[in-house]
Amino acid sequence: MTRKVVPRFRIVPVAELILDEKNANKGTKRGRELLEESLGKYGAGRSIVVDRHYRVIGGNKTVEAAVAAGTKSIAVIETDGSSLVAVQRGDLDHDIGLACDTDSRTALSLGALLRPLLDR
């Protein structure tokens, strides 16, 4: 029988992540610049994949750019891979293509959902 993981959430210092020294993607200077510019302008909006020991499996260059942009922590959602993990940004509205101060929809924003956990 396959072990089912009930999704768990925690905040981890980005320093606990272990970059994959065997990562085939060596990146380019221009790619790093674009990632850093995007993170600085829009903030984080995608996920990375880490193993149970916080070794980065996917997203090494994103982590490097996030650290360069000043990111100090990462939200980790532990799953068993049976469902996608969505990053919901309550400050963005794709319908108008602009960042907005309030989300007009009634769905909870990720920030509102995670705030009690972050304030611990």
C-alpha positions in Angstrom: 0.0 0.0 0.0 1.3 3.5 -0.9 1.8 5.9 2.0 -0.5 8.9 1.6 0.9 12.2 2.9 -1.5 14.6 4.3 -0.3 18.0 3.1 1.6 19.9 5.8 2.7 23.5 5.7 5.8 25.1 7.4 8.1 28.1 6.9 11.8 27.1 6.5 14.8 29.4 6.4 16.1 29.5 2.8 19.5 28.7 4.2 18.3 25.2 5.0 17.9 24.5 1.3 20.6 22.4 -0.4 21.3 23.3 -4.0 21.9 20.4 -6.3 25.6 20.5 -7.2 24.9 18.1 -10.1 22.2 20.4 -11.6 22.7 20.2 -15.4 21.2 23.7 -15.8 24.3 25.9 -15.4 22.3 29.0 -16.3 23.4 32.2 -18.0 24.1 35.7 -16.8 21.1 37.0 -18.7 18.8 34.3 -17.2 20.0 35.2 -13.7 19.3 38.9 -14.5 15.8 38.1 -15.7 15.0 36.0 -12.7 16.2 38.6 -10.3 14.4 41.4 -12.1 11.2 39.4 -12.1 11.4 38.5 -8.4 12.2 42.2 -7.6 9.3 43.5 -9.7 6.6 40.9 -9.2 7.7 38.9 -6.2 7.7 35.1 -6.0 5.0 33.4 -8.0 6.2 29.8 -8.7 7.1 26.8 -6.7 10.3 24.8 -6.6 10.6 21.1 -5.7 12.7 19.8 -2.8 13.2 16.3 -1.4 12.7 15.3 2.2 16.1 16.7 3.1 15.4 20.1 1.5 17.7 19.3 -1.5 16.5 21.3 -4.5 15.3 18.9 -7.2 13.8 21.6 -9.5 14.3 25.3 -9.3 17.9 25.8 -8.3 18.3 29.0 -10.4 15.0 30.3 -8.9 16.4 29.7 -5.4 19.7 31.4 -6.3 17.9 34.5 -7.7 15.5 34.6 -4.7 18.4 34.6 -2.3 20.1 37.4 -4.3 16.9 39.3 -4.1 16.9 39.0 -0.3 14.5 36.1 0.3 15.0 34.8 3.8 12.4 32.0 4.1 10.4 29.6 2.0 6.9 28.2 2.4 7.1 24.4 2.2 4.0 22.3 1.5 4.8 18.6 2.0 2.8 16.3 -0.4 3.1 12.9 -1.9 3.0 14.2 -5.5 -0.6 13.1 -6.1 -1.8 16.6 -6.6 -0.5 19.9 -7.9 0.5 22.7 -5.5 -0.8 26.1 -6.5 0.7 29.4 -5.5 -2.2 31.8 -5.2 -1.2 35.5 -5.1 -4.0 37.6 -3.6 -2.3 40.8 -4.8 -2.6 39.8 -8.5 -5.6 39.8 -10.8 -4.9 38.1 -14.1 -8.2 39.4 -15.6 -6.9 42.9 -15.6 -3.2 42.0 -15.8 -2.2 44.3 -12.9 -1.4 43.9 -9.3 -4.2 45.1 -7.1 -4.6 46.0 -3.5 -7.7 43.9 -2.9 -9.0 40.7 -4.5 -12.6 41.2 -5.6 -13.3 37.5 -5.6 -14.5 35.8 -2.4 -11.8 33.0 -2.4 -9.2 33.3 0.4 -5.9 34.6 -0.7 -2.8 32.5 0.1 -1.6 35.3 2.4 -4.8 35.3 4.3 -4.8 31.6 4.6 -1.2 31.4 5.8 -1.2 34.5 8.0 -2.1 32.7 11.2 0.8 30.2 10.6 3.2 33.0 9.8 2.4 34.9 12.9 3.2 32.1 15.3 
